[in-house]
Amino acid sequence: MAHMTKHAAQHVYAVCPVCTGEIPVLTIEVDLSGWWRRKCQVTAIGDATDYIAHMWTHESSGDLE
């Protein structure tokens, strides 16, 4: 029997408190493998640099005053 592998990825967003825009922060990846003894691997990839850069644009344009 062939080795079964399933893969899924989902993005996690933060909402900007100034403009209510959605900023991607993390990507969650799930890998399922095996048939009889199912194995699950969950990986979180990302950081908050996009959110910080977005907030800096509000600060430099004067939106935070």
PDB file of N, CA, C and O in Angstrom, chain B, residues numbered from 101:
ATOM      1  N   MET B 101       0.840  -1.181   0.000  1.00  0.00           N
ATOM      2  CA  MET B 101       0.000   0.000   0.000  1.00  0.00           C
ATOM      3  C   MET B 101       0.884   1.242   0.000  1.00  0.00           C
ATOM      4  O   MET B 101       1.924   1.263   0.658  1.00  0.00           O
ATOM      5  N   ALA B 102       0.483   2.261  -0.722  1.00  0.00           N
ATOM      6  CA  ALA B 102       1.254   3.500  -0.833  1.00  0.00           C
ATOM      7  C   ALA B 102       1.203   4.289   0.463  1.00  0.00           C
ATOM      8  O   ALA B 102       0.241   4.206   1.227  1.00  0.00           O
ATOM      9  N   HIS B 103       2.253   5.052   0.691  1.00  0.00           N
ATOM     10  CA  HIS B 103       2.347   5.907   1.870  1.00  0.00           C
ATOM     11  C   HIS B 103       1.449   7.128   1.655  1.00  0.00           C
ATOM     12  O   HIS B 103       1.620   7.847   0.671  1.00  0.00           O
ATOM     13  N   MET B 104       0.503   7.371   2.553  1.00  0.00           N
ATOM     14  CA  MET B 104      -0.432   8.481   2.418  1.00  0.00           C
ATOM     15  C   MET B 104       0.092   9.710   3.145  1.00  0.00           C
ATOM     16  O   MET B 104       0.509   9.624   4.300  1.00  0.00           O
ATOM     17  N   THR B 105       0.070  10.850   2.470  1.00  0.00           N
ATOM     18  CA  THR B 105       0.468  12.106   3.089  1.00  0.00           C
ATOM     19  C   THR B 105      -0.557  13.169   2.730  1.00  0.00           C
ATOM     20  O   THR B 105      -0.931  13.313   1.566  1.00  0.00           O
ATOM     21  N   LYS B 106      -1.002  13.898   3.713  1.00  0.00           N
ATOM     22  CA  LYS B 106      -1.902  15.029   3.491  1.00  0.00           C
ATOM     23  C   LYS B 106      -1.227  16.275   4.043  1.00  0.00           C
ATOM     24  O   LYS B 106      -0.544  16.215   5.065  1.00  0.00           O
ATOM     25  N   HIS B 107      -1.417  17.391   3.374  1.00  0.00           N
ATOM     26  CA  HIS B 107      -0.777  18.638   3.762  1.00  0.00           C
ATOM     27  C   HIS B 107      -1.812  19.761   3.688  1.00  0.00           C
ATOM     28  O   HIS B 107      -2.602  19.829   2.747  1.00  0.00           O
ATOM     29  N   ALA B 108      -1.797  20.629   4.681  1.00  0.00           N
ATOM     30  CA  ALA B 108      -2.683  21.796   4.680  1.00  0.00           C
ATOM     31  C   ALA B 108      -1.925  22.981   5.261  1.00  0.00           C
ATOM     32  O   ALA B 108      -1.082  22.819   6.143  1.00  0.00           O
ATOM     33  N   ALA B 109      -2.229  24.161   4.764  1.00  0.00           N
ATOM     34  CA  ALA B 109      -1.617  25.387   5.279  1.00  0.00           C
ATOM     35  C   ALA B 109      -2.713  26.430   5.473  1.00  0.00           C
ATOM     36  O   ALA B 109      -3.636  26.533   4.666  1.00  0.00           O
ATOM     37  N   GLN B 110      -2.602  27.189   6.535  1.00  0.00           N
ATOM     38  CA  GLN B 110      -3.592  28.231   6.834  1.00  0.00           C
ATOM     39  C   GLN B 110      -2.844  29.469   7.326  1.00  0.00           C
ATOM     40  O   GLN B 110      -1.917  29.366   8.131  1.00  0.00           O
ATOM     41  N   HIS B 111      -3.247  30.622   6.843  1.00  0.00           N
ATOM     42  CA  HIS B 111      -2.625  31.871   7.267  1.00  0.00           C
ATOM     43  C   HIS B 111      -3.368  32.439   8.472  1.00  0.00           C
ATOM     44  O   HIS B 111      -4.589  32.316   8.577  1.00  0.00           O
ATOM     45  N   VAL B 112      -2.621  33.057   9.373  1.00  0.00           N
ATOM     46  CA  VAL B 112      -3.190  33.715  10.552  1.00  0.00           C
ATOM     47  C   VAL B 112      -2.935  35.210  10.385  1.00  0.00           C
ATOM     48  O   VAL B 112      -1.810  35.629  10.115  1.00  0.00           O
ATOM     49  N   TYR B 113      -3.978  36.004  10.547  1.00  0.00           N
ATOM     50  CA  TYR B 113      -3.892  37.443  10.338  1.00  0.00           C
ATOM     51  C   TYR B 113      -4.094  38.195  11.645  1.00  0.00           C
ATOM     52  O   TYR B 113      -4.789  37.730  12.549  1.00  0.00           O
ATOM     53  N   ALA B 114      -3.463  39.382  11.728  1.00  0.00           N
ATOM     54  CA  ALA B 114      -3.729  40.327  12.811  1.00  0.00           C
ATOM     55  C   ALA B 114      -4.525  41.476  12.198  1.00  0.00           C
ATOM     56  O   ALA B 114      -4.336  41.809  11.028  1.00  0.00           O
ATOM     57  N   VAL B 115      -5.400  42.075  12.973  1.00  0.00           N
ATOM     58  CA  VAL B 115      -6.202  43.194  12.487  1.00  0.00           C
ATOM     59  C   VAL B 115      -5.593  44.485  13.016  1.00  0.00           C
ATOM     60  O   VAL B 115      -5.359  44.632  14.216  1.00  0.00           O
ATOM     61  N   CYS B 116      -5.342  45.415  12.102  1.00  0.00           N
ATOM     62  CA  CYS B 116      -4.767  46.708  12.473  1.00  0.00           C
ATOM     63  C   CYS B 116      -5.800  47.500  13.263  1.00  0.00           C
ATOM     64  O   CYS B 116      -6.936  47.648  12.811  1.00  0.00           O
ATOM     65  N   PRO B 117      -5.425  48.016  14.444  1.00  0.00           N
ATOM     66  CA  PRO B 117      -6.378  48.795  15.240  1.00  0.00           C
ATOM     67  C   PRO B 117      -6.663  50.186  14.667  1.00  0.00           C
ATOM     68  O   PRO B 117      -7.601  50.850  15.108  1.00  0.00           O
ATOM     69  N   VAL B 118      -5.873  50.634  13.695  1.00  0.00           N
ATOM     70  CA  VAL B 118      -6.057  51.967  13.115  1.00  0.00           C
ATOM     71  C   VAL B 118      -6.957  51.904  11.883  1.00  0.00           C
ATOM     72  O   VAL B 118      -7.933  52.649  11.787  1.00  0.00           O
ATOM     73  N   CYS B 119      -6.634  51.020  10.943  1.00  0.00           N
ATOM     74  CA  CYS B 119      -7.380  50.987   9.679  1.00  0.00           C
ATOM     75  C   CYS B 119      -8.201  49.706   9.505  1.00  0.00           C
ATOM     76  O   CYS B 119      -8.868  49.541   8.484  1.00  0.00           O
ATOM     77  N   THR B 120      -8.163  48.825  10.458  1.00  0.00           N
ATOM     78  CA  THR B 120      -8.850  47.518  10.456  1.00  0.00           C
ATOM     79  C   THR B 120      -8.455  46.632   9.273  1.00  0.00           C
ATOM     80  O   THR B 120      -9.208  45.744   8.873  1.00  0.00           O
ATOM     81  N   GLY B 121      -7.271  46.882   8.721  1.00  0.00           N
ATOM     82  CA  GLY B 121      -6.755  46.016   7.660  1.00  0.00           C
ATOM     83  C   GLY B 121      -6.205  44.721   8.238  1.00  0.00           C
ATOM     84  O   GLY B 121      -5.770  44.686   9.389  1.00  0.00           O
ATOM     85  N   GLU B 122      -6.225  43.668   7.449  1.00  0.00           N
ATOM     86  CA  GLU B 122      -5.689  42.385   7.890  1.00  0.00           C
ATOM     87  C   GLU B 122      -4.229  42.268   7.448  1.00  0.00           C
ATOM     88  O   GLU B 122      -3.910  42.468   6.276  1.00  0.00           O
ATOM     89  N   ILE B 123      -3.349  41.943   8.393  1.00  0.00           N
ATOM     90  CA  ILE B 123      -1.930  41.810   8.133  1.00  0.00           C
ATOM     91  C   ILE B 123      -1.522  40.368   8.418  1.00  0.00           C
ATOM     92  O   ILE B 123      -1.751  39.881   9.525  1.00  0.00           O
ATOM     93  N   PRO B 124      -0.916  39.662   7.439  1.00  0.00           N
ATOM     94  CA  PRO B 124      -0.498  38.282   7.690  1.00  0.00           C
ATOM     95  C   PRO B 124       0.627  38.223   8.720  1.00  0.00           C
ATOM     96  O   PRO B 124       1.606  38.962   8.622  1.00  0.00           O
ATOM     97  N   VAL B 125       0.482  37.338   9.706  1.00  0.00           N
ATOM     98  CA  VAL B 125       1.472  37.230  10.775  1.00  0.00           C
ATOM     99  C   VAL B 125       2.123  35.849  10.784  1.00  0.00           C
ATOM    100  O   VAL B 125       3.345  35.746  10.892  1.00  0.00           O
ATOM    101  N   LEU B 126       1.337  34.800  10.673  1.00  0.00           N
ATOM    102  CA  LEU B 126       1.840  33.435  10.735  1.00  0.00           C
ATOM    103  C   LEU B 126       1.225  32.578   9.638  1.00  0.00           C
ATOM    104  O   LEU B 126       0.154  32.882   9.113  1.00  0.00           O
ATOM    105  N   THR B 127       1.927  31.504   9.306  1.00  0.00           N
ATOM    106  CA  THR B 127       1.365  30.441   8.484  1.00  0.00           C
ATOM    107  C   THR B 127       1.472  29.166   9.295  1.00  0.00           C
ATOM    108  O   THR B 127       2.554  28.809   9.762  1.00  0.00           O
ATOM    109  N   ILE B 128       0.359  28.482   9.461  1.00  0.00           N
ATOM    110  CA  ILE B 128       0.321  27.207  10.171  1.00  0.00           C
ATOM    111  C   ILE B 128       0.253  26.104   9.126  1.00  0.00           C
ATOM    112  O   ILE B 128      -0.643  26.095   8.282  1.00  0.00           O
ATOM    113  N   GLU B 129       1.209  25.167   9.186  1.00  0.00           N
ATOM    114  CA  GLU B 129       1.218  24.038   8.273  1.00  0.00           C
ATOM    115  C   GLU B 129       1.007  22.750   9.053  1.00  0.00           C
ATOM    116  O   GLU B 129       1.593  22.552  10.117  1.00  0.00           O
ATOM    117  N   VAL B 130       0.169  21.882   8.515  1.00  0.00           N
ATOM    118  CA  VAL B 130      -0.114  20.589   9.141  1.00  0.00           C
ATOM    119  C   VAL B 130       0.176  19.496   8.118  1.00  0.00           C
ATOM    120  O   VAL B 130      -0.341  19.527   7.001  1.00  0.00           O
ATOM    121  N   ASP B 131       0.997  18.539   8.502  1.00  0.00           N
ATOM    122  CA  ASP B 131       1.301  17.386   7.661  1.00  0.00           C
ATOM    123  C   ASP B 131       0.832  16.127   8.379  1.00  0.00           C
ATOM    124  O   ASP B 131       1.229  15.866   9.514  1.00  0.00           O
ATOM    125  N   LEU B 132      -0.009  15.354   7.714  1.00  0.00           N
ATOM    126  CA  LEU B 132      -0.471  14.065   8.227  1.00  0.00           C
ATOM    127  C   LEU B 132       0.117  12.974   7.350  1.00  0.00           C
ATOM    128  O   LEU B 132       0.056  13.059   6.124  1.00  0.00           O
ATOM    129  N   SER B 133       0.677  11.966   7.965  1.00  0.00           N
ATOM    130  CA  SER B 133       1.234  10.859   7.199  1.00  0.00           C
ATOM    131  C   SER B 133       0.911   9.548   7.899  1.00  0.00           C
ATOM    132  O   SER B 133       0.557   9.524   9.078  1.00  0.00           O
ATOM    133  N   GLY B 134       1.040   8.470   7.158  1.00  0.00           N
ATOM    134  CA  GLY B 134       0.762   7.159   7.717  1.00  0.00           C
ATOM    135  C   GLY B 134      -0.695   6.776   7.566  1.00  0.00           C
ATOM    136  O   GLY B 134      -1.556   7.608   7.281  1.00  0.00           O
ATOM    137  N   TRP B 135      -0.943   5.504   7.762  1.00  0.00           N
ATOM    138  CA  TRP B 135      -2.313   5.030   7.690  1.00  0.00           C
ATOM    139  C   TRP B 135      -2.720   4.383   9.008  1.00  0.00           C
ATOM    140  O   TRP B 135      -3.698   4.803   9.626  1.00  0.00           O
ATOM    141  N   TRP B 136      -1.999   3.391   9.435  1.00  0.00           N
ATOM    142  CA  TRP B 136      -2.335   2.707  10.676  1.00  0.00           C
ATOM    143  C   TRP B 136      -1.919   3.526  11.896  1.00  0.00           C
ATOM    144  O   TRP B 136      -2.719   3.736  12.808  1.00  0.00           O
ATOM    145  N   ARG B 137      -0.700   3.975  11.912  1.00  0.00           N
ATOM    146  CA  ARG B 137      -0.198   4.840  12.994  1.00  0.00           C
ATOM    147  C   ARG B 137      -0.042   6.248  12.424  1.00  0.00           C
ATOM    148  O   ARG B 137       1.030   6.630  11.954  1.00  0.00           O
ATOM    149  N   ARG B 138      -1.106   6.989  12.474  1.00  0.00           N
ATOM    150  CA  ARG B 138      -1.148   8.342  11.910  1.00  0.00           C
ATOM    151  C   ARG B 138      -0.177   9.253  12.655  1.00  0.00           C
ATOM    152  O   ARG B 138      -0.148   9.265  13.886  1.00  0.00           O
ATOM    153  N   LYS B 139       0.620  10.017  11.902  1.00  0.00           N
ATOM    154  CA  LYS B 139       1.546  10.988  12.482  1.00  0.00           C
ATOM    155  C   LYS B 139       1.126  12.378  12.036  1.00  0.00           C
ATOM    156  O   LYS B 139       0.734  12.582  10.887  1.00  0.00           O
ATOM    157  N   CYS B 140       1.213  13.324  12.951  1.00  0.00           N
ATOM    158  CA  CYS B 140       0.810  14.701  12.679  1.00  0.00           C
ATOM    159  C   CYS B 140       1.958  15.635  13.054  1.00  0.00           C
ATOM    160  O   CYS B 140       2.479  15.581  14.168  1.00  0.00           O
ATOM    161  N   GLN B 141       2.343  16.490  12.109  1.00  0.00           N
ATOM    162  CA  GLN B 141       3.378  17.482  12.370  1.00  0.00           C
ATOM    163  C   GLN B 141       2.775  18.862  12.127  1.00  0.00           C
ATOM    164  O   GLN B 141       2.251  19.130  11.046  1.00  0.00           O
ATOM    165  N   VAL B 142       2.849  19.737  13.129  1.00  0.00           N
ATOM    166  CA  VAL B 142       2.319  21.095  13.026  1.00  0.00           C
ATOM    167  C   VAL B 142       3.495  22.063  13.098  1.00  0.00           C
ATOM    168  O   VAL B 142       4.324  21.978  14.004  1.00  0.00           O
ATOM    169  N   THR B 143       3.561  22.989  12.133  1.00  0.00           N
ATOM    170  CA  THR B 143       4.648  23.949  12.068  1.00  0.00           C
ATOM    171  C   THR B 143       4.060  25.356  11.962  1.00  0.00           C
ATOM    172  O   THR B 143       3.165  25.600  11.153  1.00  0.00           O
ATOM    173  N   ALA B 144       4.565  26.276  12.779  1.00  0.00           N
ATOM    174  CA  ALA B 144       4.170  27.686  12.704  1.00  0.00           C
ATOM    175  C   ALA B 144       5.345  28.465  12.124  1.00  0.00           C
ATOM    176  O   ALA B 144       6.455  28.421  12.655  1.00  0.00           O
ATOM    177  N   ILE B 145       5.092  29.174  11.036  1.00  0.00           N
ATOM    178  CA  ILE B 145       6.136  29.914  10.343  1.00  0.00           C
ATOM    179  C   ILE B 145       5.717  31.378  10.275  1.00  0.00           C
ATOM    180  O   ILE B 145       4.596  31.686   9.871  1.00  0.00           O
ATOM    181  N   GLY B 146       6.614  32.284  10.667  1.00  0.00           N
ATOM    182  CA  GLY B 146       6.327  33.698  10.534  1.00  0.00           C
ATOM    183  C   GLY B 146       6.844  34.511  11.696  1.00  0.00           C
ATOM    184  O   GLY B 146       7.417  33.986  12.652  1.00  0.00           O
ATOM    185  N   ASP B 147       6.629  35.787  11.589  1.00  0.00           N
ATOM    186  CA  ASP B 147       6.996  36.723  12.643  1.00  0.00           C
ATOM    187  C   ASP B 147       6.116  37.965  12.512  1.00  0.00           C
ATOM    188  O   ASP B 147       5.215  38.002  11.674  1.00  0.00           O
ATOM    189  N   ALA B 148       6.364  38.947  13.310  1.00  0.00           N
ATOM    190  CA  ALA B 148       5.499  40.127  13.330  1.00  0.00           C
ATOM    191  C   ALA B 148       6.088  41.299  12.555  1.00  0.00           C
ATOM    192  O   ALA B 148       5.638  42.428  12.749  1.00  0.00           O
ATOM    193  N   THR B 149       7.073  41.083  11.686  1.00  0.00           N
ATOM    194  CA  THR B 149       7.706  42.204  10.995  1.00  0.00           C
ATOM    195  C   THR B 149       6.744  42.932  10.063  1.00  0.00           C
ATOM    196  O   THR B 149       6.823  44.154   9.942  1.00  0.00           O
ATOM    197  N   ASP B 150       5.838  42.218   9.401  1.00  0.00           N
ATOM    198  CA  ASP B 150       4.864  42.894   8.533  1.00  0.00           C
ATOM    199  C   ASP B 150       3.928  43.785   9.347  1.00  0.00           C
ATOM    200  O   ASP B 150       3.582  44.886   8.919  1.00  0.00           O
ATOM    201  N   TYR B 151       3.526  43.308  10.513  1.00  0.00           N
ATOM    202  CA  TYR B 151       2.647  44.098  11.380  1.00  0.00           C
ATOM    203  C   TYR B 151       3.375  45.352  11.871  1.00  0.00           C
ATOM    204  O   TYR B 151       2.805  46.443  11.877  1.00  0.00           O
ATOM    205  N   ILE B 152       4.620  45.192  12.275  1.00  0.00           N
ATOM    206  CA  ILE B 152       5.405  46.340  12.771  1.00  0.00           C
ATOM    207  C   ILE B 152       5.610  47.357  11.652  1.00  0.00           C
ATOM    208  O   ILE B 152       5.456  48.557  11.878  1.00  0.00           O
ATOM    209  N   ALA B 153       5.954  46.897  10.449  1.00  0.00           N
ATOM    210  CA  ALA B 153       6.133  47.806   9.317  1.00  0.00           C
ATOM    211  C   ALA B 153       4.832  48.531   8.985  1.00  0.00           C
ATOM    212  O   ALA B 153       4.850  49.716   8.653  1.00  0.00           O
ATOM    213  N   HIS B 154       3.711  47.831   9.071  1.00  0.00           N
ATOM    214  CA  HIS B 154       2.409  48.441   8.807  1.00  0.00           C
ATOM    215  C   HIS B 154       2.121  49.542   9.826  1.00  0.00           C
ATOM    216  O   HIS B 154       1.653  50.620   9.457  1.00  0.00           O
ATOM    217  N   MET B 155       2.396  49.280  11.104  1.00  0.00           N
ATOM    218  CA  MET B 155       2.156  50.289  12.143  1.00  0.00           C
ATOM    219  C   MET B 155       3.098  51.480  11.980  1.00  0.00           C
ATOM    220  O   MET B 155       2.711  52.611  12.273  1.00  0.00           O
ATOM    221  N   TRP B 156       4.319  51.249  11.521  1.00  0.00           N
ATOM    222  CA  TRP B 156       5.248  52.350  11.268  1.00  0.00           C
ATOM    223  C   TRP B 156       4.723  53.260  10.162  1.00  0.00           C
ATOM    224  O   TRP B 156       4.919  54.474  10.221  1.00  0.00           O
ATOM    225  N   THR B 157       4.058  52.694   9.153  1.00  0.00           N
ATOM    226  CA  THR B 157       3.503  53.536   8.095  1.00  0.00           C
ATOM    227  C   THR B 157       2.413  54.448   8.654  1.00  0.00           C
ATOM    228  O   THR B 157       2.296  55.599   8.232  1.00  0.00           O
ATOM    229  N   HIS B 158       1.617  53.948   9.598  1.00  0.00           N
ATOM    230  CA  HIS B 158       0.608  54.797  10.236  1.00  0.00           C
ATOM    231  C   HIS B 158       1.279  55.891  11.062  1.00  0.00           C
ATOM    232  O   HIS B 158       0.831  57.038  11.054  1.00  0.00           O
ATOM    233  N   GLU B 159       2.338  55.546  11.769  1.00  0.00           N
ATOM    234  CA  GLU B 159       3.035  56.528  12.612  1.00  0.00           C
ATOM    235  C   GLU B 159       3.685  57.614  11.759  1.00  0.00           C
ATOM    236  O   GLU B 159       3.617  58.796  12.097  1.00  0.00           O
ATOM    237  N   SER B 160       4.320  57.211  10.645  1.00  0.00           N
ATOM    238  CA  SER B 160       5.006  58.197   9.799  1.00  0.00           C
ATOM    239  C   SER B 160       4.017  59.087   9.045  1.00  0.00           C
ATOM    240  O   SER B 160       4.356  60.217   8.694  1.00  0.00           O
ATOM    241  N   SER B 161       2.812  58.601   8.794  1.00  0.00           N
ATOM    242  CA  SER B 161       1.813  59.420   8.096  1.00  0.00           C
ATOM    243  C   SER B 161       0.978  60.263   9.057  1.00  0.00           C
ATOM    244  O   SER B 161       0.158  61.069   8.617  1.00  0.00           O
ATOM    245  N   GLY B 162       1.177  60.086  10.358  1.00  0.00           N
ATOM    246  CA  GLY B 162       0.458  60.892  11.333  1.00  0.00           C
ATOM    247  C   GLY B 162      -0.891  60.328  11.734  1.00  0.00           C
ATOM    248  O   GLY B 162      -1.667  61.023  12.389  1.00  0.00           O
ATOM    249  N   ASP B 163      -1.198  59.096  11.366  1.00  0.00           N
ATOM    250  CA  ASP B 163      -2.490  58.480  11.706  1.00  0.00           C
ATOM    251  C   ASP B 163      -2.639  58.142  13.179  1.00  0.00           C
ATOM    252  O   ASP B 163      -3.760  57.966  13.656  1.00  0.00           O
ATOM    253  N   LEU B 164      -1.537  58.048  13.908  1.00  0.00           N
ATOM    254  CA  LEU B 164      -1.593  57.624  15.312  1.00  0.00           C
ATOM    255  C   LEU B 164      -1.724  58.786  16.282  1.00  0.00           C
ATOM    256  O   LEU B 164      -1.768  58.571  17.493  1.00  0.00           O
ATOM    257  N   GLU B 165      -1.785  59.980  15.792  1.00  0.00           N
ATOM    258  CA  GLU B 165      -1.866  61.149  16.699  1.00  0.00           C
ATOM    259  C   GLU B 165      -3.279  61.431  17.131  1.00  0.00           C
ATOM    260  O   GLU B 165      -3.516  62.373  17.888  1.00  0.00           O
TER     261      GLU B 165
END
